[in-house]
Amino acid sequence: MVLKQATILVIDDDLDVLTALRLLLKPLVKEVVIEKNPSNIVNQIENKNFDLIILDMNFNGLVNTGNEGIFYLNKIKKQHAETPVVLITAYADIDLAIRALKEGASDFIVKPWKNKKIVQTINSILENKKNSTSGKTSQQLSSSPIIGESDAIKDVFVKLKKVAPTDANVLILGENGTGKDLIAKALHNNSNRKDKPFVKVDVGALTANLFESELFGYKKGAFTDAKEDRKGRFEVANGGTVFLDEIGNISLGQQVRLLTVLQNRMVTPLGSNESIPIDIRLVCATNIDPKTLADEKKFRKDLIYRINTVDIIMPPLRDRGTDITLIAKHFISIYADKYNKSTFSLDSGFISKLKNHDFPGNVRELQYVLERAVIMADSSALKPDDLVFSSIERTTTNTSAKTMNLDDIEKNAILTVLEKNRGNVSKSAKELGITRASLYRRLDKYEL
């Protein structure tokens, strides 16, 4: 209904593109206006109110900025900030398109496009615009179980809101246990593909043979145990999202196979000579440091560029401040209900002990610690003694201490905390449980 009432302006210096979009949209909308000369944009939007503008990103160098789309986007936004703009771009310009999203674009269309996808994108933007003007939109991400209000997690939310509605491939970075899978699911649930499949694959656990058969499928008789045809995960997820977890652990050979599929948007099942077209949005995650991913001996740069249109870094729990308390209350409520316990109150010492713990296992460690606390609690008030942190995590974090000398242990602890907090003395002192003055005395003592 919203689409039928829309007036749309299409700006592109390619007459074939203008014709194709006019023929596609004319039966669906109230009016389609096409414009070949981008310098006429100002006059067009002054003379008519457009509900949406489709804008090409390149106009043969008419503007000597190297990014004409952003130049004209800013012109449009300066005159009509509320008018949604959808950009037309090629794969090579996706980084520029992501920058344009930050400048105020609503979405981008990648050439060659699918007609159905364009219509879905336009309709979704117009629906959101209608809801926004009637005060119905929420600033929260829909269907997102991610809890937090710290600056670190707010940055993640901002990026999610911008990226989720697009088809941009996303690489999620972060330590184990930070909730990268929740980010992947939130991207899918807030995209135009939310009604299509979301397929997760832990590719780091797949052998070379399983990698091919699981992702791309196989035909009956392709190998000894192939007793019937089986679709691969990419084909199962067609129209939806594929989430490849632990992408940093796949071999160079597997990387080549994956890159070929992503470039061609086709899969060839084992034992078959026929390629099957796929339409998927790719989301990947890894706990590997970006510096390691940049090592071409371990990871192909051309694949990194393909999967990393946008990266989202999930912060460790220790950097999320008051989020620890919010997440703790959430898990305590869940486990109290699960184990038929009464509502718990949290002793101030309990909260303090939580905040002072480093949580090397992040949210996953917090979850297990709180489940144990709820199970073992003797009263409805959780106290510091109810918190027992994992001996496995403690052992892992203490392996760097190569001596049992107390001074050496203290010095190593100070160095570790200072490095983690990037030299911030106040944060480091708080984490160590001492005053700033005490920390300065110890820095002088150990000549740090």
C-alpha positions in Angstrom: 0.0 0.0 0.0 2.8 2.4 0.9 4.7 1.5 -2.3 1.6 2.3 -4.5 1.5 5.8 -3.1 5.2 6.6 -3.6 6.9 9.0 -5.9 10.5 7.9 -6.7 13.4 9.7 -8.3 16.1 7.7 -10.0 19.4 9.4 -10.9 22.0 7.6 -13.1 24.0 8.6 -16.1 23.5 5.1 -17.6 20.3 5.2 -19.7 20.0 1.4 -19.6 19.9 1.5 -15.8 17.3 4.3 -15.8 15.2 2.3 -18.3 15.4 -0.9 -16.3 14.4 0.7 -13.0 11.6 2.7 -14.6 10.1 -0.4 -16.2 10.5 -2.3 -12.9 9.0 0.3 -10.6 6.4 2.0 -12.9 3.7 -0.7 -12.3 4.3 -0.7 -8.5 4.5 3.0 -7.5 2.6 6.2 -8.1 5.3 7.9 -10.2 8.9 7.2 -11.3 11.0 10.2 -12.4 14.3 9.5 -14.1 17.2 11.9 -14.3 20.4 11.4 -16.3 22.3 14.5 -15.2 23.1 14.6 -11.5 23.7 18.3 -11.6 19.9 18.6 -12.0 19.3 17.0 -8.6 18.7 20.3 -6.8 16.1 21.4 -9.3 14.3 18.1 -9.2 13.9 18.0 -5.4 12.9 21.7 -5.3 10.1 21.2 -7.8 8.7 17.9 -6.5 8.4 16.0 -3.2 9.9 12.6 -3.6 9.3 9.8 -1.1 12.5 8.0 -2.0 15.6 8.7 -4.2 17.7 6.1 -5.9 21.2 7.5 -6.6 24.2 6.1 -8.6 27.6 6.4 -6.9 29.6 7.2 -10.0 29.0 9.7 -12.7 32.1 9.6 -14.9 34.0 12.0 -12.9 31.6 14.9 -13.1 32.7 15.8 -9.6 36.4 15.6 -8.9 36.1 14.0 -5.4 36.4 10.4 -6.4 33.1 9.7 -4.6 30.4 11.4 -6.5 27.6 9.5 -4.8 28.5 10.9 -1.4 28.8 14.4 -2.9 25.3 14.3 -4.3 24.0 12.5 -1.2 25.1 15.4 0.9 23.4 17.8 -1.4 20.1 15.9 -1.1 20.4 15.6 2.7 21.1 19.3 3.0 17.8 20.2 1.3 15.7 17.3 2.4 17.3 15.5 5.3 14.2 13.3 5.8 14.1 11.9 2.3 15.6 8.3 2.2 18.3 7.7 -0.4 19.3 4.3 -1.8 22.6 4.1 -3.6 23.5 2.0 -6.6 27.0 0.6 -6.4 29.3 -2.1 -7.6 31.1 -4.7 -5.4 34.3 -2.7 -5.8 32.7 0.4 -4.3 31.1 -1.3 -1.2 33.5 0.3 1.2 32.4 3.7 -0.2 28.8 2.6 0.2 29.3 1.8 3.8 30.8 5.3 4.3 27.7 6.7 2.6 25.5 4.9 5.2 27.3 6.9 7.9 26.6 10.0 5.9 22.9 9.4 5.9 22.1 6.9 3.1 19.3 4.4 3.9 20.7 1.5 2.0 22.6 0.5 -1.1 21.9 -1.8 -4.1 24.8 -3.8 -5.5 25.1 -4.4 -9.3 24.0 -6.7 -10.8 20.8 -6.5 -8.7 17.8 -8.8 -8.3 14.5 -7.0 -9.0 12.7 -8.7 -6.2 15.4 -7.5 -3.8 15.2 -3.9 -4.9 11.4 -3.9 -4.4 11.8 -5.4 -0.9 14.4 -2.8 0.0 12.3 0.1 -1.2 9.2 -1.2 0.5 11.0 -1.7 3.8 12.4 1.8 3.8 9.1 3.4 3.0 7.4 1.4 5.7 10.0 2.5 8.2 9.5 6.1 7.1 5.8 5.8 7.5 6.1 4.3 11.0 8.7 7.0 11.9 6.4 9.9 11.0 3.6 8.3 13.0 5.8 7.8 16.0 5.7 4.0 15.9 9.3 3.2 15.4 11.5 2.0 18.3 15.1 2.9 18.7 15.8 -0.6 19.9 16.9 -3.5 17.7 14.1 -6.0 17.2 14.4 -9.6 18.4 17.8 -8.8 20.0 18.7 -10.5 23.3 21.9 -8.4 23.7 21.8 -6.6 27.0 23.8 -3.5 27.8 24.0 0.3 28.1 27.7 0.9 28.3 29.4 3.1 25.7 31.2 0.0 24.3 28.0 -1.9 23.6 26.2 1.3 22.4 28.8 1.5 19.6 27.9 -2.0 18.6 24.2 -1.2 18.5 24.8 1.9 16.3 26.7 -0.2 13.8 24.1 -3.0 13.9 21.3 -0.6 13.1 23.2 0.8 10.1 24.4 -2.5 8.7 21.6 -5.0 9.5 19.1 -3.7 6.9 21.8 -4.0 4.1 23.2 -7.0 2.4 26.8 -6.1 3.3 28.9 -9.1 4.4 29.9 -8.7 8.1 32.9 -10.0 10.1 32.4 -10.2 13.8 35.5 -10.0 15.9 35.9 -10.6 19.6 37.2 -12.9 22.4 35.6 -16.3 23.2 32.4 -15.9 25.1 31.6 -12.3 24.2 28.4 -13.1 22.3 29.4 -13.0 18.7 26.6 -15.4 17.8 24.1 -13.0 19.3 25.4 -10.3 17.0 25.0 -12.6 14.0 21.4 -13.4 14.9 20.6 -9.8 15.5 22.0 -8.9 12.0 19.6 -11.5 10.5 16.6 -10.6 12.6 16.9 -6.9 11.7 17.5 -7.5 7.9 15.1 -7.8 5.0 16.0 -11.6 5.1 14.6 -12.1 8.6 11.7 -14.4 7.3 14.3 -16.6 5.4 16.6 -19.2 7.0 19.4 -18.4 9.3 22.0 -21.2 9.1 25.0 -21.4 11.4 28.1 -23.5 10.7 31.1 -23.9 13.0 33.6 -24.2 10.1 36.6 -24.4 12.4 35.4 -27.9 13.4 35.1 -29.2 9.9 37.7 -31.4 8.2 38.6 -30.7 4.5 36.1 -33.4 3.3 33.3 -32.3 5.6 33.9 -28.7 4.8 32.9 -29.3 1.1 30.0 -31.7 1.8 28.5 -29.6 4.6 28.7 -26.2 2.9 28.0 -27.2 -0.7 26.2 -30.5 -0.5 26.7 -33.7 -2.4 25.0 -36.0 -4.9 24.2 -39.7 -4.3 27.3 -41.8 -4.9 29.7 -38.9 -4.6 31.6 -40.9 -1.9 31.1 -44.2 0.0 28.5 -43.0 2.5 26.6 -40.7 0.1 23.4 -42.8 -0.1 21.2 -39.9 -1.2 21.4 -36.4 -2.4 21.9 -33.8 0.3 21.7 -30.0 0.1 24.6 -28.0 1.5 24.2 -25.2 4.1 24.5 -22.5 1.4 21.7 -24.0 -0.6 19.5 -24.5 2.5 20.1 -20.9 3.5 19.1 -19.5 0.0 17.4 -16.2 0.4 18.6 -15.9 4.0 21.8 -15.6 6.1 24.8 -18.0 6.5 26.8 -17.5 9.7 30.3 -19.1 9.5 31.6 -19.2 13.0 35.4 -19.6 13.7 36.2 -18.6 10.1 39.8 -17.8 11.2 40.5 -21.5 11.7 39.9 -22.8 8.1 42.8 -23.9 6.0 44.1 -22.1 2.9 42.6 -24.8 0.7 39.2 -24.3 2.3 39.6 -20.5 1.9 40.1 -20.9 -1.9 37.0 -23.0 -2.2 34.9 -20.5 -0.2 36.3 -17.5 -2.1 35.2 -19.1 -5.4 31.7 -19.6 -4.2 31.4 -16.1 -2.8 32.7 -14.5 -6.1 30.5 -16.6 -8.4 27.5 -16.9 -6.1 27.2 -20.5 -7.2 27.8 -23.8 -5.5 28.7 -27.1 -7.1 27.8 -30.1 -4.9 30.3 -32.9 -4.7 29.7 -35.5 -7.4 27.9 -33.0 -9.7 28.9 -31.0 -12.7 26.0 -28.5 -12.4 26.4 -25.3 -10.4 23.5 -24.0 -8.3 22.9 -20.2 -7.9 22.7 -19.0 -4.4 21.4 -15.7 -2.8 22.8 -15.4 0.7 24.0 -12.8 3.1 27.3 -13.9 4.7 28.2 -13.2 8.3 31.5 -14.6 9.7 33.0 -14.5 13.2 36.4 -15.3 14.8 38.3 -14.8 18.0 41.6 -14.5 16.2 43.4 -11.2 16.4 43.0 -9.0 13.3 46.9 -8.9 13.0 46.9 -12.7 12.6 44.2 -12.5 9.9 46.4 -10.0 8.1 49.1 -12.6 7.8 48.8 -13.9 4.2 50.6 -17.2 5.2 47.5 -18.0 7.3 44.6 -16.1 5.6 44.1 -14.9 2.1 43.7 -11.2 1.8 41.2 -11.5 -1.1 38.9 -13.6 1.1 39.2 -11.1 4.0 38.1 -8.3 1.7 35.2 -10.4 0.5 33.9 -11.3 4.0 34.8 -8.1 5.7 32.7 -5.4 4.1 32.0 -4.2 7.6 33.5 -5.4 10.8 31.8 -5.4 14.2 34.1 -5.8 17.3 32.3 -7.3 20.3 34.0 -5.8 23.4 35.1 -8.1 26.2 33.0 -8.1 29.4 35.7 -6.4 31.4 35.4 -3.3 29.2 31.6 -3.0 29.6 31.3 -1.5 33.1 27.8 -1.5 34.5 26.7 -4.0 31.8 28.1 -6.7 34.1 25.4 -6.0 36.7 22.6 -5.8 34.1 23.6 -9.1 32.5 24.1 -10.7 35.9 20.5 -9.8 37.0 19.2 -11.2 33.7 20.9 -14.6 34.2 20.0 -14.8 37.9 16.3 -14.3 37.0 16.5 -17.0 34.3 18.2 -19.5 36.6 16.0 -18.7 39.6 13.0 -19.5 37.4 14.7 -22.6 36.0 15.5 -24.1 39.4 12.3 -23.0 41.1 14.0 -20.6 43.4 12.5 -17.4 44.9 13.6 -14.0 43.7 17.1 -13.1 44.7 18.5 -9.9 46.1 22.1 -9.0 45.4 24.4 -8.0 48.3 26.6 -5.0 47.6 29.7 -7.2 48.2 28.4 -9.7 45.6 28.1 -7.0 43.0 31.5 -5.6 43.9 33.1 -9.0 43.6 31.5 -9.4 40.2 32.8 -6.1 39.0 36.4 -6.7 40.2 36.7 -10.0 38.4 38.5 -10.0 35.1 36.2 -12.5 33.4 38.6 -14.0 30.9 35.8 -16.2 29.7 33.5 -13.1 29.2 29.7 -13.5 29.2 29.9 -17.3 28.9 31.9 -17.5 32.1 29.6 -15.0 33.9 26.6 -17.2 32.9 28.1 -20.4 34.3 29.3 -18.7 37.5 25.8 -17.3 38.2 24.1 -20.6 37.4 26.2 -22.2 40.1 25.6 -19.4 42.5 21.8 -19.7 42.1 21.9 -23.5 42.5 24.2 -23.4 45.6 22.7 -20.4 47.4 21.4 -21.0 50.9 19.3 -17.8 51.1 17.4 -15.4 48.9 20.3 -12.9 49.2 23.3 -13.6 47.1 26.6 -12.8 48.9 30.2 -12.7 47.8 30.8 -16.3 49.1 28.2 -17.5 46.6 30.5 -16.5 43.8 33.1 -19.2 42.9 35.1 -18.4 39.8 36.4 -21.1 37.4 39.7 -22.7 38.4 40.2 -23.4 34.7 40.1 -19.7 33.8 42.3 -18.8 36.8 44.9 -21.3 35.7 44.8 -20.0 32.2 45.3 -16.4 33.2 48.1 -17.3 35.6 50.2 -19.4 33.3 52.3 -16.3 32.4 53.6 -16.2 35.9 56.9 -18.2 35.6 58.0 -17.7 39.2 56.5 -18.1 42.6 58.4 -15.1 44.0 55.8 -12.7 45.4 57.5 -9.6 44.1 57.7 -11.1 40.6 54.0 -12.2 40.7 52.9 -8.7 41.8 55.1 -7.1 39.1 53.6 -9.4 36.4 50.1 -8.7 37.6 50.7 -4.9 37.4 52.2 -5.2 33.9 49.3 -7.4 32.7 46.6 -5.0 34.0 48.4 -1.9 32.7 48.7 -3.5 29.3 45.1 -4.5 29.2 44.0 -1.0 30.2 46.4 0.6 27.8 48.4 2.4 30.5 45.4 3.9 32.2 46.6 4.1 35.9 43.1 4.9 37.4 41.4 1.9 35.7 44.4 -0.4 36.5 44.4 0.6 40.2 40.7 0.0 40.5 41.0 -3.4 38.9 44.0 -4.3 41.2 42.0 -3.2 44.2 44.4 -0.6 45.3 44.6 3.2 45.3 46.3 5.2 42.5 48.9 6.3 45.0 49.6 2.7 45.9 49.9 1.8 42.3 52.3 4.7 41.6 54.5 3.5 44.6 54.6 0.0 43.1 55.5 1.3 39.6 58.4 3.2 41.2 59.4 0.1 43.2 59.6 -2.1 40.2 61.0 0.7 38.0 58.0 0.3 35.5 
